[in-house]
Amino acid sequence: ALEEFREHDWKAGLKSWDRKVVRDAQYCAEIAERMYHRLFEFDAAYLSPEADLLDPYYLENRGYRITPRMRAMLVDWLVDVLLKWEIRDEALHLCISLVDRFLYKSEGVVDVGKLQLVGVCCAMIASKMQNSFSPEIESLMRICDGAYDVSQVEQMEHTIIRALDYRIDLPTAWTYLRRWNQVFGLRKPYYFISAYFLELTLLEYEALKYRPAVLALACAWVALCMKKDRKKQQATMTLLQDGVLDELGISAKELTSAAHFITTIVRHHRPDANNLNAVTRKYQSEERLCVAKRIEEGS
């Protein structure tokens, strides 16, 4: 009885969405709120000049010959590569974050011919951080059709890590999406729908102007709206308006802008037309409940 009282005592201070998973050790329900508050504090300064982590317009401002289209082609290829390697989605989002942050820090010195090398090295670094294993260098060389040798791969990996000052495993939009899905109570297939939307944003250079937490919130919110559960939507909107957005430093204007951005790219995404079909193909699989097909048929 004393044990039950103690459990009830600390559970009483938890948010309703954390109480639902209190017995699941993976969620760390008793400290989840504090952990995510720290992460949201980090996100609030993510794009600030003081943080110096990323300029959302770095391709233009750094004088790169790399175009947003080239970047999108690299991302599309990396989605396929990490899927074949069975690397977790967290690592994919970290990989693309590393690519953008490294190119920003490199101040325009990476030429187009080294872009693929940067991509595979970021994939290798991300998999070391997020996966139980990482691909062998020989595997990387094969997937690049022998375009690079071992020394080039190792040297680029070291260059990336040093350029980022060893700040590797920073929160990504995926980090926040998991939290928003928990808050909104999104389950399959809507969990996969929100993940699909978020992965589509990886292709979009323009998405960099949104903070990761805001982009993730917009994806979860748009997925929730597709659920056509007015009661659930109203309850969630009440939750957001009841000080949660202010508490996390997210304005309604930011959320509205990001949600509009999400719906626009989903509506206009035509993989057959632009050959960037890796994300759509991934979410057409039965493993992810064919959500990409559902979206396409419903649009």
ZADO-1210 file (C-alpha; in nm, 4 decimals, padded with zeros to 6 digits):
<atoms>
<atom x="00.0000" y="00.0000" z="00.0000" code="ALA" pos="1"/>
<atom x="00.2852" y="00.2366" z="00.0834" code="LEU" pos="2"/>
<atom x="00.4440" y="00.1634" z="-00.2553" code="GLU" pos="3"/>
<atom x="00.1163" y="00.2396" z="-00.4335" code="GLU" pos="4"/>
<atom x="00.0861" y="00.5682" z="-00.2405" code="PHE" pos="5"/>
<atom x="00.4383" y="00.6719" z="-00.3353" code="ARG" pos="6"/>
<atom x="00.3738" y="00.5925" z="-00.7011" code="GLU" pos="7"/>
<atom x="00.0464" y="00.7854" z="-00.6950" code="HIS" pos="8"/>
<atom x="00.2196" y="01.0769" z="-00.5221" code="ASP" pos="9"/>
<atom x="00.4796" y="01.1362" z="-00.7945" code="TRP" pos="10"/>
<atom x="00.2410" y="01.0429" z="-01.0763" code="LYS" pos="11"/>
<atom x="00.0059" y="01.3190" z="-00.9635" code="ALA" pos="12"/>
<atom x="00.2523" y="01.5827" z="-01.0789" code="GLY" pos="13"/>
<atom x="00.2871" y="01.4412" z="-01.4300" code="LEU" pos="14"/>
<atom x="00.1167" y="01.5682" z="-01.7429" code="LYS" pos="15"/>
<atom x="-00.1739" y="01.3519" z="-01.8599" code="SER" pos="16"/>
<atom x="00.0209" y="01.2260" z="-02.1648" code="TRP" pos="17"/>
<atom x="00.3127" y="01.1200" z="-01.9454" code="ASP" pos="18"/>
<atom x="00.0884" y="00.9409" z="-01.6968" code="ARG" pos="19"/>
<atom x="-00.0318" y="00.7137" z="-01.9795" code="LYS" pos="20"/>
<atom x="00.3170" y="00.5703" z="-02.0292" code="VAL" pos="21"/>
<atom x="00.4403" y="00.5813" z="-01.6724" code="VAL" pos="22"/>
<atom x="00.5139" y="00.2081" z="-01.6673" code="ARG" pos="23"/>
<atom x="00.7078" y="00.2169" z="-01.9949" code="ASP" pos="24"/>
<atom x="01.0744" y="00.2703" z="-01.9075" code="ALA" pos="25"/>
<atom x="01.1536" y="00.3908" z="-02.2609" code="GLN" pos="26"/>
<atom x="00.9577" y="00.7133" z="-02.2035" code="TYR" pos="27"/>
<atom x="01.1190" y="00.8100" z="-01.8699" code="CYS" pos="28"/>
<atom x="00.7817" y="00.9622" z="-01.7774" code="ALA" pos="29"/>
<atom x="00.8948" y="01.0941" z="-01.4387" code="GLU" pos="30"/>
<atom x="01.1585" y="01.3224" z="-01.5941" code="ILE" pos="31"/>
<atom x="01.0289" y="01.3625" z="-01.9522" code="ALA" pos="32"/>
<atom x="00.8791" y="01.7066" z="-01.8930" code="GLU" pos="33"/>
<atom x="01.2030" y="01.8452" z="-01.7499" code="ARG" pos="34"/>
<atom x="01.4119" y="01.6901" z="-02.0272" code="MET" pos="35"/>
<atom x="01.1977" y="01.8362" z="-02.3019" code="TYR" pos="36"/>
<atom x="01.1873" y="02.1771" z="-02.1383" code="HIS" pos="37"/>
<atom x="01.5660" y="02.1839" z="-02.1658" code="ARG" pos="38"/>
<atom x="01.5391" y="02.0766" z="-02.5284" code="LEU" pos="39"/>
<atom x="01.2820" y="02.3467" z="-02.6030" code="PHE" pos="40"/>
<atom x="01.5103" y="02.6056" z="-02.4433" code="GLU" pos="41"/>
<atom x="01.7834" y="02.4912" z="-02.6799" code="PHE" pos="42"/>
<atom x="01.5442" y="02.5074" z="-02.9759" code="ASP" pos="43"/>
<atom x="01.4418" y="02.8650" z="-02.8962" code="ALA" pos="44"/>
<atom x="01.7981" y="02.9780" z="-02.9702" code="ALA" pos="45"/>
<atom x="01.8677" y="02.7307" z="-03.2516" code="TYR" pos="46"/>
<atom x="01.8696" y="02.9840" z="-03.5376" code="LEU" pos="47"/>
<atom x="02.0060" y="03.2765" z="-03.3375" code="SER" pos="48"/>
<atom x="02.3339" y="03.4385" z="-03.4498" code="PRO" pos="49"/>
<atom x="02.4693" y="03.3848" z="-03.0984" code="GLU" pos="50"/>
<atom x="02.4271" y="03.0073" z="-03.1253" code="ALA" pos="51"/>
<atom x="02.6036" y="03.0094" z="-03.4638" code="ASP" pos="52"/>
<atom x="02.4718" y="02.6625" z="-03.5464" code="LEU" pos="53"/>
<atom x="02.3068" y="02.7260" z="-03.8815" code="LEU" pos="54"/>
<atom x="02.2153" y="03.0021" z="-04.1235" code="ASP" pos="55"/>
<atom x="01.8935" y="02.8979" z="-04.3037" code="PRO" pos="56"/>
<atom x="02.0218" y="03.0766" z="-04.6144" code="TYR" pos="57"/>
<atom x="02.3772" y="02.9437" z="-04.6000" code="TYR" pos="58"/>
<atom x="02.3926" y="02.8341" z="-04.9668" code="LEU" pos="59"/>
<atom x="02.3459" y="03.1921" z="-05.0843" code="GLU" pos="60"/>
<atom x="02.5278" y="03.3667" z="-04.8003" code="ASN" pos="61"/>
<atom x="02.8320" y="03.1379" z="-04.8167" code="ARG" pos="62"/>
<atom x="02.8604" y="03.1685" z="-05.1955" code="GLY" pos="63"/>
<atom x="02.8111" y="02.7987" z="-05.2692" code="TYR" pos="64"/>
<atom x="02.7680" y="02.6668" z="-05.6214" code="ARG" pos="65"/>
<atom x="02.5599" y="02.3949" z="-05.4609" code="ILE" pos="66"/>
<atom x="02.1924" y="02.4620" z="-05.5327" code="THR" pos="67"/>
<atom x="01.8820" y="02.3680" z="-05.3294" code="PRO" pos="68"/>
<atom x="01.8066" y="02.1124" z="-05.6022" code="ARG" pos="69"/>
<atom x="02.1484" y="01.9488" z="-05.5579" code="MET" pos="70"/>
<atom x="02.0932" y="01.9405" z="-05.1841" code="ARG" pos="71"/>
<atom x="01.7509" y="01.7770" z="-05.2359" code="ALA" pos="72"/>
<atom x="01.9049" y="01.5113" z="-05.4624" code="MET" pos="73"/>
<atom x="02.1640" y="01.4329" z="-05.1940" code="LEU" pos="74"/>
<atom x="01.8935" y="01.4034" z="-04.9268" code="VAL" pos="75"/>
<atom x="01.6840" y="01.1773" z="-05.1514" code="ASP" pos="76"/>
<atom x="01.9832" y="00.9516" z="-05.2088" code="TRP" pos="77"/>
<atom x="02.0687" y="00.9419" z="-04.8376" code="LEU" pos="78"/>
<atom x="01.7116" y="00.8389" z="-04.7507" code="VAL" pos="79"/>
<atom x="01.7584" y="00.5360" z="-04.9768" code="ASP" pos="80"/>
<atom x="02.1055" y="00.4596" z="-04.8429" code="VAL" pos="81"/>
<atom x="02.0076" y="00.4682" z="-04.4758" code="LEU" pos="82"/>
<atom x="01.6958" y="00.2624" z="-04.5469" code="LEU" pos="83"/>
<atom x="01.9062" y="-00.0078" z="-04.7134" code="LYS" pos="84"/>
<atom x="02.1445" y="-00.0046" z="-04.4182" code="TRP" pos="85"/>
<atom x="01.8433" y="-00.0337" z="-04.1834" code="GLU" pos="86"/>
<atom x="01.9537" y="00.2785" z="-03.9972" code="ILE" pos="87"/>
<atom x="01.7000" y="00.4350" z="-03.7607" code="ARG" pos="88"/>
<atom x="01.4970" y="00.7390" z="-03.8644" code="ASP" pos="89"/>
<atom x="01.6586" y="00.9404" z="-03.5847" code="GLU" pos="90"/>
<atom x="01.9935" y="00.8899" z="-03.7570" code="ALA" pos="91"/>
<atom x="01.8543" y="01.0064" z="-04.0922" code="LEU" pos="92"/>
<atom x="01.7384" y="01.3367" z="-03.9438" code="HIS" pos="93"/>
<atom x="02.0680" y="01.3788" z="-03.7596" code="LEU" pos="94"/>
<atom x="02.2563" y="01.3010" z="-04.0815" code="CYS" pos="95"/>
<atom x="02.0822" y="01.5790" z="-04.2768" code="ILE" pos="96"/>
<atom x="02.1303" y="01.8178" z="-03.9840" code="SER" pos="97"/>
<atom x="02.5031" y="01.7395" z="-03.9893" code="LEU" pos="98"/>
<atom x="02.5208" y="01.8008" z="-04.3653" code="VAL" pos="99"/>
<atom x="02.3604" y="02.1440" z="-04.3358" code="ASP" pos="100"/>
<atom x="02.5553" y="02.2490" z="-04.0278" code="ARG" pos="101"/>
<atom x="02.8853" y="02.1350" z="-04.1791" code="PHE" pos="102"/>
<atom x="02.8249" y="02.3147" z="-04.5085" code="LEU" pos="103"/>
<atom x="02.7376" y="02.6277" z="-04.3116" code="TYR" pos="104"/>
<atom x="03.0544" y="02.6041" z="-04.1033" code="LYS" pos="105"/>
<atom x="03.2675" y="02.5327" z="-04.4107" code="SER" pos="106"/>
<atom x="03.1911" y="02.8783" z="-04.5499" code="GLU" pos="107"/>
<atom x="03.1555" y="02.7751" z="-04.9127" code="GLY" pos="108"/>
<atom x="03.4756" y="02.5717" z="-04.9511" code="VAL" pos="109"/>
<atom x="03.3035" y="02.2350" z="-05.0231" code="VAL" pos="110"/>
<atom x="03.2633" y="02.1931" z="-05.3977" code="ASP" pos="111"/>
<atom x="02.9893" y="02.0006" z="-05.5763" code="VAL" pos="112"/>
<atom x="03.2182" y="01.7028" z="-05.6378" code="GLY" pos="113"/>
<atom x="03.2616" y="01.6450" z="-05.2628" code="LYS" pos="114"/>
<atom x="02.8917" y="01.6723" z="-05.1738" code="LEU" pos="115"/>
<atom x="02.8295" y="01.2969" z="-05.1906" code="GLN" pos="116"/>
<atom x="03.1363" y="01.2329" z="-04.9755" code="LEU" pos="117"/>
<atom x="03.0066" y="01.4790" z="-04.7157" code="VAL" pos="118"/>
<atom x="02.6701" y="01.3009" z="-04.7223" code="GLY" pos="119"/>
<atom x="02.8012" y="00.9483" z="-04.6653" code="VAL" pos="120"/>
<atom x="03.0399" y="01.0635" z="-04.3934" code="CYS" pos="121"/>
<atom x="02.7555" y="01.2430" z="-04.2131" code="CYS" pos="122"/>
<atom x="02.5503" y="00.9234" z="-04.2476" code="ALA" pos="123"/>
<atom x="02.8326" y="00.7246" z="-04.0906" code="MET" pos="124"/>
<atom x="02.8708" y="00.9725" z="-03.8026" code="ILE" pos="125"/>
<atom x="02.4941" y="00.9832" z="-03.7395" code="ALA" pos="126"/>
<atom x="02.4668" y="00.6047" z="-03.7389" code="SER" pos="127"/>
<atom x="02.7442" y="00.5857" z="-03.4793" code="LYS" pos="128"/>
<atom x="02.5462" y="00.8218" z="-03.2576" code="MET" pos="129"/>
<atom x="02.1971" y="00.6752" z="-03.3053" code="GLN" pos="130"/>
<atom x="02.2379" y="00.3115" z="-03.4094" code="ASN" pos="131"/>
<atom x="02.3749" y="00.0027" z="-03.2415" code="SER" pos="132"/>
<atom x="02.6104" y="-00.0336" z="-03.5373" code="PHE" pos="133"/>
<atom x="02.7490" y="00.1783" z="-03.8194" code="SER" pos="134"/>
<atom x="02.8328" y="00.0707" z="-04.1749" code="PRO" pos="135"/>
<atom x="03.1883" y="-00.0276" z="-04.2580" code="GLU" pos="136"/>
<atom x="03.3955" y="00.2165" z="-04.4617" code="ILE" pos="137"/>
<atom x="03.4182" y="-00.0459" z="-04.7375" code="GLU" pos="138"/>
<atom x="03.0388" y="-00.0442" z="-04.7560" code="SER" pos="139"/>
<atom x="03.0442" y="00.3333" z="-04.7953" code="LEU" pos="140"/>
<atom x="03.2959" y="00.3058" z="-05.0762" code="MET" pos="141"/>
<atom x="03.0840" y="00.0487" z="-05.2599" code="ARG" pos="142"/>
<atom x="02.7703" y="00.2561" z="-05.2363" code="ILE" pos="143"/>
<atom x="02.9630" y="00.5488" z="-05.3876" code="CYS" pos="144"/>
<atom x="03.0799" y="00.3230" z="-05.6743" code="ASP" pos="145"/>
<atom x="03.4414" y="00.3546" z="-05.5648" code="GLY" pos="146"/>
<atom x="03.4499" y="00.7312" z="-05.6139" code="ALA" pos="147"/>
<atom x="03.6462" y="00.7742" z="-05.2880" code="TYR" pos="148"/>
<atom x="03.9127" y="00.5741" z="-05.1082" code="ASP" pos="149"/>
<atom x="03.9460" y="00.4917" z="-04.7387" code="VAL" pos="150"/>
<atom x="04.1762" y="00.7830" z="-04.6605" code="SER" pos="151"/>
<atom x="03.9355" y="01.0330" z="-04.8199" code="GLN" pos="152"/>
<atom x="03.6439" y="00.8985" z="-04.6150" code="VAL" pos="153"/>
<atom x="03.8427" y="00.9052" z="-04.2896" code="GLU" pos="154"/>
<atom x="03.9796" y="01.2528" z="-04.3580" code="GLN" pos="155"/>
<atom x="03.6350" y="01.3943" z="-04.4382" code="MET" pos="156"/>
<atom x="03.4875" y="01.2370" z="-04.1239" code="GLU" pos="157"/>
<atom x="03.7556" y="01.4065" z="-03.9126" code="HIS" pos="158"/>
<atom x="03.7055" y="01.7356" z="-04.0972" code="THR" pos="159"/>
<atom x="03.3306" y="01.7310" z="-04.0295" code="ILE" pos="160"/>
<atom x="03.3702" y="01.6514" z="-03.6606" code="ILE" pos="161"/>
<atom x="03.6303" y="01.9233" z="-03.6087" code="ARG" pos="162"/>
<atom x="03.4325" y="02.1825" z="-03.8076" code="ALA" pos="163"/>
<atom x="03.1324" y="02.1191" z="-03.5833" code="LEU" pos="164"/>
<atom x="03.3538" y="02.1472" z="-03.2747" code="ASP" pos="165"/>
<atom x="03.2397" y="01.7986" z="-03.1710" code="TYR" pos="166"/>
<atom x="02.8802" y="01.9211" z="-03.1258" code="ARG" pos="167"/>
<atom x="02.7342" y="01.6232" z="-03.3075" code="ILE" pos="168"/>
<atom x="02.4237" y="01.4802" z="-03.1443" code="ASP" pos="169"/>
<atom x="02.2079" y="01.7926" z="-03.1204" code="LEU" pos="170"/>
<atom x="01.8261" y="01.7669" z="-03.1104" code="PRO" pos="171"/>
<atom x="01.6566" y="01.7453" z="-03.4500" code="THR" pos="172"/>
<atom x="01.2954" y="01.7891" z="-03.5555" code="ALA" pos="173"/>
<atom x="01.2550" y="01.4138" z="-03.5063" code="TRP" pos="174"/>
<atom x="01.3426" y="01.4547" z="-03.1384" code="THR" pos="175"/>
<atom x="01.0519" y="01.6953" z="-03.0951" code="TYR" pos="176"/>
<atom x="00.8127" y="01.5001" z="-03.3187" code="LEU" pos="177"/>
<atom x="00.8238" y="01.2072" z="-03.0787" code="ARG" pos="178"/>
<atom x="00.7221" y="01.4397" z="-02.7970" code="ARG" pos="179"/>
<atom x="00.4407" y="01.6070" z="-02.9924" code="TRP" pos="180"/>
<atom x="00.3013" y="01.2710" z="-03.0984" code="ASN" pos="181"/>
<atom x="00.2972" y="01.1728" z="-02.7325" code="GLN" pos="182"/>
<atom x="00.1251" y="01.4984" z="-02.6332" code="VAL" pos="183"/>
<atom x="-00.1341" y="01.4715" z="-02.9111" code="PHE" pos="184"/>
<atom x="-00.1877" y="01.1007" z="-02.8540" code="GLY" pos="185"/>
<atom x="-00.1179" y="01.0215" z="-03.2197" code="LEU" pos="186"/>
<atom x="-00.1052" y="00.6515" z="-03.2901" code="ARG" pos="187"/>
<atom x="-00.0634" y="00.4550" z="-03.6115" code="LYS" pos="188"/>
<atom x="-00.1285" y="00.5407" z="-03.8923" code="PRO" pos="189"/>
<atom x="-00.1221" y="00.9117" z="-03.7971" code="TYR" pos="190"/>
<atom x="00.2133" y="00.8725" z="-03.6277" code="TYR" pos="191"/>
<atom x="00.3539" y="00.7554" z="-03.9616" code="PHE" pos="192"/>
<atom x="00.1741" y="01.0358" z="-04.1445" code="ILE" pos="193"/>
<atom x="00.3423" y="01.2979" z="-03.9266" code="SER" pos="194"/>
<atom x="00.6776" y="01.1224" z="-03.9778" code="ALA" pos="195"/>
<atom x="00.6174" y="01.1196" z="-04.3555" code="TYR" pos="196"/>
<atom x="00.5450" y="01.4915" z="-04.3570" code="PHE" pos="197"/>
<atom x="00.8575" y="01.5618" z="-04.1539" code="LEU" pos="198"/>
<atom x="01.0739" y="01.3520" z="-04.3834" code="GLU" pos="199"/>
<atom x="00.9421" y="01.5391" z="-04.6869" code="LEU" pos="200"/>
<atom x="01.0648" y="01.8624" z="-04.5283" code="THR" pos="201"/>
<atom x="01.4196" y="01.7238" z="-04.5329" code="LEU" pos="202"/>
<atom x="01.4121" y="01.7667" z="-04.9105" code="LEU" pos="203"/>
<atom x="01.3188" y="02.1327" z="-04.8791" code="GLU" pos="204"/>
<atom x="01.5997" y="02.3836" z="-04.8313" code="TYR" pos="205"/>
<atom x="01.3323" y="02.6380" z="-04.7378" code="GLU" pos="206"/>
<atom x="01.2411" y="02.4274" z="-04.4333" code="ALA" pos="207"/>
<atom x="01.5634" y="02.5381" z="-04.2637" code="LEU" pos="208"/>
<atom x="01.4068" y="02.8735" z="-04.1760" code="LYS" pos="209"/>
<atom x="01.1812" y="02.6962" z="-03.9238" code="TYR" pos="210"/>
<atom x="01.3038" y="02.5868" z="-03.5839" code="ARG" pos="211"/>
<atom x="01.3046" y="02.2059" z="-03.5486" code="PRO" pos="212"/>
<atom x="01.0453" y="02.2025" z="-03.2680" code="ALA" pos="213"/>
<atom x="00.8069" y="02.4257" z="-03.4664" code="VAL" pos="214"/>
<atom x="00.8423" y="02.2159" z="-03.7812" code="LEU" pos="215"/>
<atom x="00.7741" y="01.8987" z="-03.5838" code="ALA" pos="216"/>
<atom x="00.4716" y="02.0559" z="-03.4148" code="LEU" pos="217"/>
<atom x="00.3297" y="02.1599" z="-03.7526" code="ALA" pos="218"/>
<atom x="00.3706" y="01.8064" z="-03.8903" code="CYS" pos="219"/>
<atom x="00.1943" y="01.6528" z="-03.5900" code="ALA" pos="220"/>
<atom x="-00.0802" y="01.9160" z="-03.6039" code="TRP" pos="221"/>
<atom x="-00.1486" y="01.8665" z="-03.9775" code="VAL" pos="222"/>
<atom x="-00.1553" y="01.4889" z="-03.9254" code="ALA" pos="223"/>
<atom x="-00.4035" y="01.5352" z="-03.6410" code="LEU" pos="224"/>
<atom x="-00.6247" y="01.7499" z="-03.8643" code="CYS" pos="225"/>
<atom x="-00.6388" y="01.4639" z="-04.1145" code="MET" pos="226"/>
<atom x="-00.7836" y="01.2435" z="-03.8434" code="LYS" pos="227"/>
<atom x="-01.1179" y="01.4245" z="-03.8774" code="LYS" pos="228"/>
<atom x="-01.1803" y="01.3907" z="-03.5067" code="ASP" pos="229"/>
<atom x="-01.3198" y="01.7341" z="-03.4245" code="ARG" pos="230"/>
<atom x="-01.3369" y="01.6618" z="-03.0532" code="LYS" pos="231"/>
<atom x="-00.9711" y="01.5598" z="-03.0418" code="LYS" pos="232"/>
<atom x="-00.8670" y="01.8578" z="-03.2554" code="GLN" pos="233"/>
<atom x="-01.0533" y="02.1021" z="-03.0332" code="GLN" pos="234"/>
<atom x="-00.9036" y="01.9508" z="-02.7195" code="ALA" pos="235"/>
<atom x="-00.5558" y="01.9803" z="-02.8680" code="THR" pos="236"/>
<atom x="-00.6086" y="02.3391" z="-02.9789" code="MET" pos="237"/>
<atom x="-00.7320" y="02.4249" z="-02.6299" code="THR" pos="238"/>
<atom x="-00.4190" y="02.2625" z="-02.4902" code="LEU" pos="239"/>
<atom x="-00.1942" y="02.4675" z="-02.7196" code="LEU" pos="240"/>
<atom x="-00.3777" y="02.7901" z="-02.6470" code="GLN" pos="241"/>
<atom x="-00.3743" y="02.7244" z="-02.2733" code="ASP" pos="242"/>
<atom x="-00.0251" y="02.8619" z="-02.2284" code="GLY" pos="243"/>
<atom x="00.1653" y="02.5654" z="-02.3731" code="VAL" pos="244"/>
<atom x="00.2891" y="02.7518" z="-02.6810" code="LEU" pos="245"/>
<atom x="00.3863" y="03.0576" z="-02.4766" code="ASP" pos="246"/>
<atom x="00.5582" y="02.8390" z="-02.2209" code="GLU" pos="247"/>
<atom x="00.7681" y="02.6804" z="-02.4954" code="LEU" pos="248"/>
<atom x="00.8372" y="03.0066" z="-02.6767" code="GLY" pos="249"/>
<atom x="00.6370" y="02.9181" z="-02.9889" code="ILE" pos="250"/>
<atom x="00.4083" y="03.1825" z="-03.1352" code="SER" pos="251"/>
<atom x="00.0783" y="03.1066" z="-03.3069" code="ALA" pos="252"/>
<atom x="00.2166" y="03.2868" z="-03.6122" code="LYS" pos="253"/>
<atom x="00.5150" y="03.0506" z="-03.6269" code="GLU" pos="254"/>
<atom x="00.2902" y="02.7461" z="-03.6013" code="LEU" pos="255"/>
<atom x="00.0476" y="02.8735" z="-03.8654" code="THR" pos="256"/>
<atom x="00.3292" y="02.9548" z="-04.1068" code="SER" pos="257"/>
<atom x="00.4928" y="02.6144" z="-04.0605" code="ALA" pos="258"/>
<atom x="00.1606" y="02.4303" z="-04.0973" code="ALA" pos="259"/>
<atom x="00.0908" y="02.6178" z="-04.4217" code="HIS" pos="260"/>
<atom x="00.4396" y="02.5256" z="-04.5427" code="PHE" pos="261"/>
<atom x="00.3770" y="02.1572" z="-04.4655" code="ILE" pos="262"/>
<atom x="00.0418" y="02.1424" z="-04.6427" code="THR" pos="263"/>
<atom x="00.1888" y="02.3199" z="-04.9460" code="THR" pos="264"/>
<atom x="00.4792" y="02.0800" z="-04.9944" code="ILE" pos="265"/>
<atom x="00.2565" y="01.7759" z="-04.9385" code="VAL" pos="266"/>
<atom x="00.0022" y="01.9039" z="-05.1883" code="ARG" pos="267"/>
<atom x="00.2633" y="01.9780" z="-05.4536" code="HIS" pos="268"/>
<atom x="00.4954" y="01.6826" z="-05.3959" code="HIS" pos="269"/>
<atom x="00.4972" y="01.4736" z="-05.7136" code="ARG" pos="270"/>
<atom x="00.7795" y="01.2183" z="-05.6870" code="PRO" pos="271"/>
<atom x="00.7437" y="01.0928" z="-06.0446" code="ASP" pos="272"/>
<atom x="00.7735" y="01.4471" z="-06.1779" code="ALA" pos="273"/>
<atom x="01.0907" y="01.5496" z="-05.9937" code="ASN" pos="274"/>
<atom x="01.2526" y="01.2056" z="-05.9454" code="ASN" pos="275"/>
<atom x="01.2831" y="01.2674" z="-05.5709" code="LEU" pos="276"/>
<atom x="01.0839" y="00.9608" z="-05.4741" code="ASN" pos="277"/>
<atom x="01.2824" y="00.7924" z="-05.1954" code="ALA" pos="278"/>
<atom x="01.0729" y="00.9346" z="-04.9094" code="VAL" pos="279"/>
<atom x="00.7427" y="00.8547" z="-05.0799" code="THR" pos="280"/>
<atom x="00.8586" y="00.5038" z="-05.1699" code="ARG" pos="281"/>
<atom x="00.9670" y="00.4484" z="-04.8092" code="LYS" pos="282"/>
<atom x="00.6244" y="00.5477" z="-04.6752" code="TYR" pos="283"/>
<atom x="00.4393" y="00.3457" z="-04.9379" code="GLN" pos="284"/>
<atom x="00.5656" y="00.0311" z="-04.7679" code="SER" pos="285"/>
<atom x="00.3363" y="-00.1916" z="-04.5639" code="GLU" pos="286"/>
<atom x="00.5771" y="-00.1525" z="-04.2724" code="GLU" pos="287"/>
<atom x="00.4688" y="00.2134" z="-04.2581" code="ARG" pos="288"/>
<atom x="00.1048" y="00.1296" z="-04.3336" code="LEU" pos="289"/>
<atom x="00.1214" y="00.2688" z="-04.6903" code="CYS" pos="290"/>
<atom x="00.0520" y="00.6192" z="-04.5586" code="VAL" pos="291"/>
<atom x="00.2050" y="00.7877" z="-04.8655" code="ALA" pos="292"/>
<atom x="-00.0513" y="00.6098" z="-05.0848" code="LYS" pos="293"/>
<atom x="-00.3316" y="00.7192" z="-04.8532" code="ARG" pos="294"/>
<atom x="-00.2183" y="01.0802" z="-04.8722" code="ILE" pos="295"/>
<atom x="-00.1888" y="01.0681" z="-05.2509" code="GLU" pos="296"/>
<atom x="-00.5318" y="00.9102" z="-05.2927" code="GLU" pos="297"/>
<atom x="-00.6873" y="01.1623" z="-05.0555" code="GLY" pos="298"/>
<atom x="-00.5319" y="01.4693" z="-05.2211" code="SER" pos="299"/>
</atoms>
